[in-house]
Amino acid sequence: MKAFMNFIKKLDERPRLQFALQTLGFYALMMILFLYFMSANLSSAPKFVYSQF
């Protein structure tokens, strides 16, 4: 826990590092959402719609 708090304090001293970590975190969350939606079978259309094409 102490190491984590020291890491947080160092982030306050380095705004560029804080921005880089926020950007990487946001990118990672977007990639996780993208991969989930691409791999999940979330189709709610009835089967006959697909058989027409």
C-alpha positions as CSV (number, residue, x, y, z in Angstrom):
1,M,0.0,0.0,0.0
2,K,2.9,2.3,0.8
3,A,4.4,1.8,-2.6
4,F,1.1,2.6,-4.3
5,M,0.8,5.8,-2.3
6,N,4.3,6.8,-3.2
7,F,3.5,6.2,-6.9
8,I,0.5,8.4,-6.6
9,K,2.6,11.2,-5.0
10,K,5.1,10.9,-7.8
11,L,2.3,11.3,-10.4
12,D,1.3,14.6,-8.8
13,E,4.9,15.9,-9.4
14,R,5.0,14.8,-13.1
15,P,2.0,16.0,-15.1
16,R,3.4,14.6,-18.3
17,L,3.5,11.1,-16.8
18,Q,0.0,11.5,-15.4
19,F,-1.3,12.5,-18.9
20,A,0.5,9.6,-20.5
21,L,-0.9,7.1,-18.1
22,Q,-4.4,8.5,-18.4
23,T,-4.2,8.3,-22.2
24,L,-2.9,4.7,-22.1
25,G,-5.7,3.8,-19.6
26,F,-8.4,5.3,-21.8
27,Y,-7.0,3.5,-24.9
28,A,-6.9,0.2,-23.0
29,L,-10.6,0.7,-21.9
30,M,-11.6,1.5,-25.5
31,M,-9.8,-1.6,-26.8
32,I,-11.5,-3.8,-24.2
33,L,-14.9,-2.5,-25.1
34,F,-14.1,-2.9,-28.8
35,L,-13.0,-6.5,-28.4
36,Y,-16.0,-7.3,-26.3
37,F,-18.5,-6.0,-28.8
38,M,-16.7,-7.7,-31.7
39,S,-16.6,-11.1,-30.0
40,A,-20.0,-11.0,-28.2
41,N,-23.1,-12.3,-30.0
42,L,-25.4,-9.4,-29.3
43,S,-27.6,-9.6,-32.4
44,S,-31.3,-9.1,-31.6
45,A,-32.4,-9.4,-35.2
46,P,-34.6,-12.4,-36.1
47,K,-33.0,-15.3,-38.0
48,F,-35.1,-14.7,-41.2
49,V,-33.4,-11.3,-41.7
50,Y,-30.1,-13.0,-42.2
51,S,-31.5,-15.7,-44.5
52,Q,-32.6,-13.0,-47.0
53,F,-29.1,-11.9,-47.9
